Amino acid sequence: MKTINLLTQQQNNKRIALGFQILSEALEGAGFSVRRPELPELSSYRELEGDILYAGTLENDTGTEWLRQEELLLFHAEEPGEEGFYLLSCPGHLTVVCGGDDTGILYGCLELAGRIREQGTLPRELAFGETPVYRLRGPAVGLQKTKIEPPRRTYEYPITRSRFPWFYDRELWSEFLDRLLWMRCNVLYIWSGHPFSSLVKVADYPEALEVTEEEFRENQDIFSWLTRECDRRGIWVVLKFYNIHIPYPFAIAHGLELTQNNIHPLVADYTRKSIREFVRSFPNIGLMVCLGEALRGNKNKTDWFIHTIIPAVREGMEEAGLTREPPLILRGHDCDPQDAMTKAMQQYSNLYTMWKYNGEGLTTCLPRGNWQQLHRSLSEIGTTHIINVHIVADLEPFRFLAPLYIQKCVQAGRYRLGADGLHLYPMFYWDWPYSPDRTNPRLLQADRDRIWFEAWFRYAVQPDREEAVEKAYWAARFAALYELSGEDGALLLEAMEAAGRCAPRLLGRVGITEGNRQTFSLGMTMSQLTNVSRYRPNLELWNSVAVRGEQPEEYVRREQEGLPHIGETPYDCVEEVAALADEARTKFQAIKEHVPDMSGELCRIGTDVEALWLLTHSYCHKIRAAMEVLKYKAGMDGDCYGDISLLEQAVRYLGQSLEAYRELAALTKQTYLYANSMQTPQRKIPFPDGERYGHWTACLPEYQREYENLVKHTKELKEGRYRPGKQSEAGILPLRPAPFRLLSDNAHTFVMTSGSSISCDRVRKLQQLVPELQGLTGIAVDFEKAFEGNLSVTVELSEDSFILIGYMRDKSIQWLQLPDLETNTHADDRGGLAVLYRGAVVAEGCPVADIHAYRYEAGEHTLYFGTGAYLIAGIIPADTVLQPREADYDGKVADTLDWLYE
């Protein structure tokens, strides 16, 4: 039997020890007897019998110093940097694993072990090195659930075995961490709303603990074990939390809201002490800070970071006896990250920044516009900047097996955005660790989506691998994973690259948002394609993370005005994505001919290809239908009459779309539990409520009604029997008021009627209002203070009620803007995000206002909405049946054509 001696001067280093363990297993499998002798001086290595392997760091290691001094260890390329390694065969049967640090040695041992397994022996002509290009590389896992647990809100889940049994499964964790190590990941991001109340006790606030004593001890034990296991694999644990969330028992004890939109002294004291205790208890863990989504006002958020979070970390450091600052990552979401970082860097140095790569989807490898500039500005601060591949809502729930597309995205992160860190969401985040496939037992995402993880991290280590080499690599990888021939492995790669481009292209051309509030795979309504402004589109989807082009309405407008088209048109998109879907389907059919008894995961990939083909063609037909409706709208008269043949053509296209969707619903009924991992009211598109509309079968009846209504109204228009127009207000009764007390002295009540002033700093008289609001008791606030973001109003409600808030239809900074689900997941916690009465109030000196209704429980509430003036139009009982409608007091005619589908 061959003998090999493994040598290192760092005998007690746990990462090198793990590297040697992995090497030993590979060497023993190749027929070697592995020994671990002690050797005073490396210069006498020839005295040992057999092969010798020496592992040492580039600096501060006498063994590598001697090898370099004697010119035995030379580098044909760059020396290993941070976490880098270099493998070299030296004279005298000596193999050297030189690392830029101990993690680099571990990675070098991994690389060498892989080569030993591949070749069946110890390679004799080694001269290979690699240093990761992206400094941070790792996945996010969420201590989150698919549904909200009232009375708690979004993100709020105490850490318990009943909620997260997988979190306590050490075998599952070990397998996952080993896979992360194999992919050269060096960070594990764990997301939670407010994790501290499950992990630490705060002496001054014992009521804040959200778990039992037994659960608390179990949490501390598993978290300590997890951090140790990560550390020996070179993985840094980062705990992410939102602001400001507080524990439910703490909120009840002190009569506070669960989410705080303003800085409260008691909450600041509790948060500071809980973070301090966490840093003291877990000194080797980093923190990721999201300064929103509950906290409002950018100044508040920066102040919270500077005066609460960073001082808490410093106090924890002092108590733990730390000399090195724990890492702090500022997530640039829902705040002014430049301002926060500029001020933070004056008192803390170990800082990182993060921003979403394509928002909350995956839409392009060519990011541009405002979001590109934000990335560039953060990357130029001088700290490590991380791209966050977030949620990927447009890809749910299907597999994404397009590694060559992913390579381009990682390259774009580096060259277009200036990033050197990667944070990767799993493909079905809210239901981790399980996939949405209808299987028994359920599939694990780490297994189902292994190509997703492997590709991102392969290219985070080295983005600029040659395309031809990568095609061959992935074809072979697919063939090995799915037991295919080399030819079929290459075919599968080509099929999945084509399939992977369909949803990103479609979303970028016709989507409302790349974010969480749209489940793209469930389709879109005709109204969402022909009256997009009604759904408050995120313009950065079109302008920052989609190829330059025209949305349907813009295309028709340019046609009408005789202007040339710029970039991708809707027709370009439809033609090209249909061809991509066809290509994917055809190539997978060719594989099926070679593998007639296809089963297991390969069969599930095939049903995904078929589902994506049906979804793509359903979208393409529907976009064509929408284009016909928009052409009709552009040419119709004041009574909404125009070329009926256009609507008849729209009916034909919509029928074809519906038939494809019907097949899709039937297929996915057998293959998927649900389409969206976030099954909460935040999901608004295509239909409100992600739990009720979480599957294609639930959406199909709505699309059927949409089609039937278009058929019906088209026929009525053709026969001259349909007269769309503004709704009459005759017979509409005022709403019944609810009793309340105004507790603030910075505001006063008034009667909602013409001539009343809606503000208390100066007269702004009501000129027109819908009859529903007539006679209600409004609250006049100080607009000037609201302009500055310094306005809060406290009321006491006698019963559960709706508070009616008026948002001015103006994007100017002085007016409060409707909260945005793209940046504030809590925006719809109290309902009211949808307009109740559109264009319902006109007051002098103000834009026309839309009325929204927010539900509040009986009791005392302090209303703080952020910066900008607004109208409090009244308070009504919560059992009021609300009938949304369009008032259009801004003079706009209801010519959206939404009535065609209703």
N, C-alpha and C positions, 0 to 999 in steps of 0.2 A: 504494500500500500504506500502511496506517495504521502510525504509529510510536508506540512507547511507551518511556519511559525508566524503568529500574529504579534506584532510588537507596537508598543506606543509608550510614550512617557507619561501620558495622561490616563493612568490606570483607573482612576476613580471618576472619570468623566462619563456621565450616564448616556450622552448621545453617542460617544465613541463606542461605549460598551454595547449599545444597541446595534451600531453599525457592524461591529465584530460578530455579534450574534447572527445577524442576517448573512454576513459573509460566510460564517462557519457552516450554516445550513446549506448554502449553495456549494461550498467546497466539499463538504461531506457527501452531498449528492453526486459530486463529480469524482468520488473515490479518494479524497484526501483525508488523512488523519491530521486534525487541527490541534496545535499546541499553543499555549500562551506563556512562554518562558519570560523571565525577567532578564533584561540585558543592560548592564551599567552603561556601556558606551556602544553606539551604533556602529562605530568604526570596526568593531570586531564581529560584525554580523556573519562573516564567512565561516566563523567557527561553528555555527549552528548547522545541524544536519537538515537537508531538505530545502524547500523554497522558503523565502522570507518575505513577509509583507510588513511594511512600516507605514503607520499612519501618524501624521503630525501636522500641526498648523504652520502656516507660512512664517508667522512671526512668533517669537517667544517660545521656541522649541529647539532645544540643542541638537536634536536628531536632524531636523530639516536644515538647520544652520550648517551642520557638518556636511550634509549632502550637497548643499549649494556651494559651500567653500571649496569642496573637492571637485566641483563641476560635474557631479553625478546627477543632480537634480537641476535640469535646465528646462526652459519653457519655450516651445516653438511659437507660441502665441501669447496672449495676455496672461499675466499671473492671476491666480484665483483671487477674486474679490470677496465681498461679503457673501457668505453662504455658497461660495464657489469652490470648485475642486479641480485637481489635475491628477490624472493617472499616468504613471510612467514606468516602463520596464527598464531596469538598470542592470549593469553587469553583475554577475554572481548570483543569478536567480533571485534578484531583489526587485520587488514591486513596491512602488511608493504611491500612497494616497495622500496627497497634500491638500489641505483645506485652507480656505481663507479664514475659517473659524471652525469650531467644533461641529456646527451644522453642516458646513461644507464637507468635512470628513465623513459625516453620516451620509450625505448625498453621494459622495464618491464611492463609499462602500455599497450603496444601493446600485449604482451604475455598474460597478465591477461584478456584483452578484448576478445582475441580469445578464451580463456577457458570459459569465461562467455557465449559467444555466443554458444559454443559447448555444454555446460552443462545446459544452460538456467537459471543459477543462479550463485551467487558468491561462488566459491569453498571454502570449510571449512578446508581442510587439505593440505595447501600449504607449500612446502619446496623445492623450485626449483630455481636454478640459472644458468646463462649462461654468459660467457664473450667471445666476438668474438676472434677467434684465429688469423685471418688475420686482421691487424690493419687498412688497407685501402681496401675498397670493393666498386666498382662502375663501371658503364658502360661508354663507350665513345660514344658520338654523334658527327657527323661531319657537320660543315658548309661547305659542299662540294657538288659537283654535279657529275653526272655520266659521263659528257662530258666536255672537255676543252672549254673555251670561248676565242678564239683568239681575240686580240693579247696576252691576258694573258695566262699563262701556268698552269701546274698542280698545284693544291692546291689554285690557286689565284681566289677568289670569294669575292668581296666586299659584306658586309652583308646588304641586302636589302629585303624588303617585296616581291618584284617580284621574287627574287631567292629562298628565304626561307620563304614562307608564314607560315609554321608551327612554325617557331621560334618566331613569334609574337602572337601565339594562346595560351592565358593564360589558357584557359580551358584544352586544350590538355596537356600543361605543368603540370598543377595541378594534372591531373589524373596520369601522368607518375611519378611525384615526390611522390605521395601517394603510388604508387606501389613500388617505390624504398625504401621508408620508411618501408613498410610492409616486404620487403626482407632484411631489416637491412643494406642498402647501406649507406655509409657515405661520398661518393665522387661522383661528376659528372664531367667527363672529356669532355671538349668541344674542338674539333680539328679544326684548321684553318691554312691557310698558313701564312698570315700576318694580324691578326685581328685588330691591333692597329689603322690603318688608317680608320676603320669604327666606332671606339669606342671613340677615343680621338683626340683632336686637339693639334698640336704642334705649339706654337707661332712663332718659328723661321722658320717653314716650312709649311705655310698655304696651299701650293700647294699639300701637301701629302694627304689631306683629299679626300677619294674616294667616298663619298656619299654626297647627298645634305644636306643642313642645316636641313630640315625637317626630313630626314632619320637619320641624326646624333642624333637629339633630341629623335627620336623614339627608336634608338638603345640604347642610354644611359638609357632611361626610362625602356625598357624591360629588359636590363641587370641588372639594379639595382633591379627591382622587382624580377627577377629570383634568384639573390643571396640572397635576403631577404627570399624568400620562401624556398630556400634550407636550409638556416641557421636555421630556426625554426624547420626543420625536421632533424637537425643534419647532414646535407650534406654540404660538402665543395666543392666549384666550383673551378676547375682547368682549366685554358686556355692554350692550347698547340699551339706552333708556330714553324715554320721551319726557317732555316737560310742558307743563307741570302736572304730573299725576301724583295722587296721594292714595294711601291704602284705604280701603272701604271702611274698616273699623275706626281708623283715625278720623276720617271725614264725618262719620256718624257721631263720634264722641265730641267733636268740636263744631258740629253744625255747618260743615263746609261742603262745597261742591267737590265731586270726585276729581274733576279736572279744573285746574285753576287758570283762568285767562289773564289774571293780573297777579302781581307779586304781593303776597300776604306775609306779614312778619312771622307769624306762627309757622306757616308752611316753609318759609325760608329757613327757619331755625331747625325744623324737623329734617328737611332735606340735607342741610349742611351736616348735621350730626349723623344721619344715616350713611352718607357718602364717606364721611370720616371713619366711621366704624367699619365700613366695607373695605376701604383701603388698608386699615389696620389688620383686618381679619384675612384678607386675600391680597397680600402686597405685590404679587407677581402678575396681576391681571390688569389689562388695560381697560379704559372706559371709552365708549363712543357716545357722544352727546348729541341728541336732537333737541334744539332749543325750542321748537314747536312740538306738537301742532296745536296744543291747547293754549299755551301762552301767546297772547296777542301783543303786537307792537314791537317793531325791531329794536327800539331802545330798551324795552323791557327784557328782551331776549339777550341782548349783549350784556346788560347789567346783571342778569341772572348768571351768565357764564363767568363774568369777571368777579362778582361780589359774593356769589354763593358756591358755585361748583369748584372753581379753582382753589379758593381758600380752603374748602373742605378737603380736597385732595392733599393740599400741603399739610393740613393738620393731621390727616391720617398718616402721611409720610413720617411726620415727627414722632407720632405715637408708636409707629412700627419700627422706628430707627432706620429708615431708608435714607440712603445718600443719593440714590438715582431716582429721578422723577418717573412715576408710572406714565406710560403713554396715554395721551388724550387725543382722540379723534373728534374733530368737529364736523358733523354732517351739515353740509351747506344748505340743507332743505329748510324752507319756511323761516328764513332769517336773513340778515345781512352778513354773510360770512366774512367779507373783507373787513368790515368794521370790527366784528367780533375778534378776528384773528389779529388785527393790528393792535388792539388793546390787550389781548391775551399774551401776545409775544413780549410785552413789557414786563410780565411777571412770571412767565412759564415758558420753558424752552422745548420740551419733548412733545411737540404738537404735530398733528396731521390734519389734512383736510379731505373731504369726500364730497362728491356730487354724482348724481345719476348719469349713467352713460347715455341712454336714449329715453330719459324720463322713466316711466314704469313699463316700458315695453322693449322689444328689440326690433328696430325698424330700419336701421341703416348702418353701413360701415363708412359713411361719409357725413358725420355730424358737422353742422355749420351754424351760422347765425348767432343769436344771443347766447344760446347755451354753450356753444363752442367758446365764445369769448369769456363766459364765466369760468369754464374749466381752465382756460389759458391764464386768466388773472389769478386763480387760486394756485395753479402750478408755479407761478412766478413769485409767490410769496417767499419761497426758500425752504419750505418743508415738503415732506412726501405728500403727493396728491394722489388720491385713490379714486378710480372709477367704480361706480356701483351699478352693476348689471342687476336691475331692480324689478322684481315681481314678474316681468315678461308676461303681462296680462294678455297680450295679443297672441301668444303661443299656447296658452292653456287650452285644453288639457293634453294636447297631442305631443308626441315625441318630436324632438328637434335634433336630427342627425346630420347636420351640415357643418362638419369641422372646418372646411376650407373657407366658408363664410365667416365662421367664428375667428379664424386667423386674421382675416381682414379687419374685423372689429377690434381685435387686440392691437393690431398695428395702428389703427386709427386712434385708439386710446393713447398710444404713445406719441405718435407723430402729429396728430391733429389736435389732441387735447392736452398734451404735456404730462400725462399721468405716468407714475411709476409704482402704482399699487392697484390691485384688483380685488374687488369684493363681489362675490357671485351668489346670486339667489338660486335656490333650486327651482325646478320648473313648476312645482305645485306647493309653494311656500307655506300656505296657511294650514296644510294638512300633513306637514312633515311628521314622520318619515315615510308616509304612505303615498303611493301613486293613486290616481283616480280611476284606474282600470277596474272593471267589474270582474274580479277574480276572487277565488277563495283557496288559500289565504290571500290577503292583499299583497300586492307587490311593493317592494321598497324602492323609493326613488333612487337611492344610491345604486341599485342594480339596474332598474329600468333605464335610467338616464345617465348611465356611466359615460357614454360618449360625450354628453353635454359637459360633464365635469372634466373629463380627460382633455378635451380639446381646449377649453379655456385655460387650464393650468399648464398644458404643454406649451402653449404660445405665450403665456405669462413668463415662463422660464426663458424662452427664446422665440420672439415673434417672427424673426426674419429667416425662417427655414425655407429652402427652395421649393417652389410649387410642385415641380415634377416629383421630387422626393416625397413630398407630403401626400400627393395623390397615391403613390405606391404604398406608402406607410398605412394610410387609412383603408385602402382597398384590402390590404393584408389583415389589418385589424378587424375589419368587418367580416372577412372570411373566417377568421379564427373564432370570433365571438358567436357568430350565427351559423357555424358549421357549413360554410359555402365553399365552392371552388374559387380559385383566384379570379376567374372571369366574372363569376356572379358577385363576388365581393366588390369588384370595380363597378359593376352595374348598379349594385345597391347604393354605393357612394354617389353615383351620378343621379340616381332617382331621388335620393334624400336631399342632395344639394338643390335640386330643382324644386322639390316640395317645400323646402325650408324658406324659399324666397317668396312664396305666395302671400301669406298673411302679412309680413312686413310691408310688401309693396302696396297691398290693398289698403291697409290701415293708414299708411302715409298719404294716400291719395284721397280717401273718402271718410276716414275715421273722425270721430268727435274728439277723442283724446287717446293718447298712448297709455293713459293711467288706469288706476284701479276701478274707476267707476264705469268702465266699458268692458264687457266680456265679448271680445271680438268674434270668437268662434260661434256665438249664438246668433250672429247676424245683426242686421240693422233694419229699422223701419223705413218706409218711404219718406215719412216726415223728416227723419234724421238725415236723409240724403238730399231732400229738396228744400228744407227750411232749417238749415243747420244752426242758424243763430239762436233759435229757440232753445237749443241744448247747450248753450254756452261753450262753444268749442275752445279747446286749448290751442291757440294759434301757434304756439311753439312746436306743436306736432308737425304742422305744415312747414314752418319757417326754420326750424332748427334740426329736426331729426327725420326729415323725409327729403327725397330728391326734389330739386326745384321743379315746380310744375303748377298746375291749375286744378282747383277743386271744381266740381260740377257747375256750381253757380257762376264761378268766375269764367269758366270756359264759355258758357252761354252768353254771358255779358260781353265778352270780347268778340264773340261771333256777331252779336247784335250791333256792336259798335264798329265792326270791320277792322279790328285790331289783330295783329299777328299773335300767334300763340307762342308761349315761352315754356320750355321744359316739357315735362311729361303731362299729357292731357289725360282725362278720364278714359278716352278711347284707346290711347296708347297702353294704359295700364291694363284695361280689360283684355286687350288682344294678347299682351305679353304674359300676364299671369295665367290666362287660360292655356296658353301654349306650355308654360312651365308645369302646370298641373297635369296636362296631357302627357308630357314627357315623363314625369314621375310615374304615372299610372302605367304607361306603356312599358317602361323599363322594369317595373316590378312584375308585370305580367310575364315578361320574358324570363325572369327568375323563377316564377311559379311553374313555367313549363319544364324547367330543369329540376325543380324540387316539387313534384306533384303531391307528396305527402307532408307538406309544410305544416308545422305545428309550433306551439309555444310562442316565444317572443318574436320569432320571425313572422309568424302568422299575425300577431298583434301589430307589428309594423305594417303589414299589408293592409289591415283594416284601417290604420291611420292614413295610409296613402289614399285609400278609397274615400275615407271621410273628408280629407283635405281636397280631393278632386270634386266631390259633391259640394262642399262649402264654397270653394272657389267659383265654380260655375253658377251656384245660386247667387253669389255676390255679383258676378259679371252680368247675368241677366237682369238683376235688380238695378244695377247702375245704368244699364241701357234704358230700363223703364224710367228711372229718375231723369235721365237726360231728355226723354220725350216730354215728360211733365214740365220740366224747366223751359223747354222750347215753347210749349203751350203757354206757360205763364208769361214769357217774354213777349208773346204776340197777342195776348188776350185784351179785350176792351175793359172798360170800367165796371161792367157787370159780370166780369170773369168768364166771358164767352170768347172762344177762339177757334182754332183749327182742331175740330174734334178727332180728325184722323190721327193726330199726334197722341191723344189719350187712348185711342183704340190700339195703337201700336204699343203704348205703355202697358195696356192690359195684357197683350200677348206676351211681352217680355216678363211681366210680373208673374203670369201663370207658369212660365217656364222656370222661373226662380223658385216658385212655391213647390213645384214638383221635385226639383232637386233637393230642396230642404226637407220635403216629406221623406224622401229616401234616406237623407242624412239622419233624420230623427229615428227612423226605423233601425238603421244600422247602429247608431250610438246607444239605442235602448239596450242593445245586447252587449255593448263593449265598455260603456263608461257609467260610473255612478253619478257623476255630475261634470259640468264643464268648467266651473269656476271654483277656485279654492277659497275665495273670500265670499262667504254666503251671508252677507249682511245688507242692510239698507243702503250702504254706500254704493253698491252696484246699481247703476241707474240706466245703463244702456246695454241691450236694447229696451229692457223694461225695468221699472223700479222694483227693488227688492231681490237681492241675489239669492235668497233662500227659496222664495216662491218660483222664481224664474232661473233655476240652476241647471236645467237640462233642456235639450232641443225639443223633447216631447212636450214640455210645459210651454214653450214659445210657439210651437206649431199652430195651435188654435188662434193665437193672436195674429199670426201672419195670414191665416186663412180668412179671418174677418177683414183684415186690411185689403186683401185681394177682392173679396166679395163687395166691400164698400166701393172700391174703385170701379168695379164692373157696374154696380148699381148707379153711381153718380154720373159715370160717363154716359150711360144710357139715358138718364134723366136730362143731362145737358143736351144730348143730341136731339131729344124730343122736345126741348124747350120747357121742361117741367121743373127745373131746379133753379132756385134763386138764392144763391149764397149772399150773405150780407152781414152787417153788424147786428149783434143781438140787441133786441129791445130791452130797455130797463123798466118798462111798465110792469107794475105788480111786484117788483123786487122790494122786500121789506128790510128795514134796518136789523142788524144783528143785536141780540140781547146782550147787554153788558154784564160783566162779572164784578162783584165788589172787590175792592183792593184799597190799601193804604199806601200813600207815597211817603217814604221815610226820609228821603233826601231833601236837604234845604237848598240845593242848587238847581231845583226844577219846580214847576208847578203844573197843576192840571188845567185843562181847558176842554170846552165842548167842541167836538168835531162837527163844524158847520161853517158855511161860507162866512168869511170875515174874521174868523178866529185866527190868532197867530200861533204858529206851530213851534216857535222858539222863544226863549226868555231873554236872550241878550239884545235882540232888536225885533221889530215887528216884521213878520213874514206871514201875510194873511193867506188863508185858504181861499182859493178861487173856484175850485171845482173838485168834487169827490163823489165816488160811487155811492149809491143809496144805502148799500150795506153798512157803510161806516158812519152814516148820518146819526148824530146824537150820542155817539160813544164818547167816553172820557179819555182824551188823549193826554200825554205828558209833554209839556213844552220844556225843551232842554237848551242848554247854552251851546249854540252852534260853534262859537269861537273856541271854546274849550274842546269841543269835539274835533274841530279842525286840527288841534294840536295833539290829540290822542289822550287827553287828560280828563275825559268825562266818564263817570260811572253813576248809575242811578239805582237806588235801592227801593224795592217795593215789597209789601207783604200781601200775599194772596190768601183770600179766605177759602178758596177751593182750587182744585186743579183747573188750570186755565190756559188759553192761548194768548200770548202777547203778540200784538200785530205791529210789525216793524215795516216802515217804509224806506226802501232803498232808492235813491235818486238815479235816474237813467243817465249817468254821466261818469266817465272814467277819470275825471279830474281828481287830484289828490285830496281836495277838501271834502269829498263825499265818501262816506263809508261804502266799501265795496262788498258785495255778497261773498261770503266765505267760499273758498274753492276746494273741492274734494281732491284736486291735484296736490295741494299742499297741506290741507287740514282734514284729516280723516274724521275729525269730530264735527265737521261742518253741518252734518245732518243728524247729530245725536238727538236733537229735540224736534226733528222734522223741520219743515219750513223752508228747506232749500228750494223746493219748487215754488214758482210764483202762484199766489192765491188769486190776486186781482192785478192784472197787467195794465199798466198805464192808468192807475186808478185815482191819483191825487195830483192836483196842480196847486202850487202855492207861489206867491210872488217872490221873485228872486231865486227860485229853485227850479231845477229840472223836474219833469214829470216823474212821479214815484210809482214803483211797483210795491204791492203789499205782500208780505210773507207772514205766516203764522207759526210761532214757536211754542211748543208745549212746555209748561212749567208746573211743578207740583205745588200744592198748597204749602204756604210757609214764606219765609223771608228769602229774597233773592237780590243779589247785587248784579246789575246788568252792566257788563263791560264788553264792548264789541271790537275795540281797537281804534284806529285813527280814522276820522272822517265823521261828518254830520249825517244824521238820519232822523226819521220821524217815528215817534211812538204813537200809533194811531188809535190805540184802545186795547182793552183787555176783555175777553169774552170767555164763557165757560168752555171747559175742555170737551164737553159732550155735544157741542155745537156741530151740526153737520155742515161741513164746508163745501161749497160749490165753486170751484175755480172757474174763472171766466176772463175774457178779454174786454177791457173797457175802452182802450185806445183813445184816452183823452189827449194823447200827444198828437192827434190828427192823422195817425197812420191808418190806412185802410187795411182791413183783415184780408189781404190778398195772398196769404201764404200758401193757399191751396191745401192746407192740412185737412180741410173739410172733405176733400176727395176720399180720404182714407178712413173717415170717422162716421 
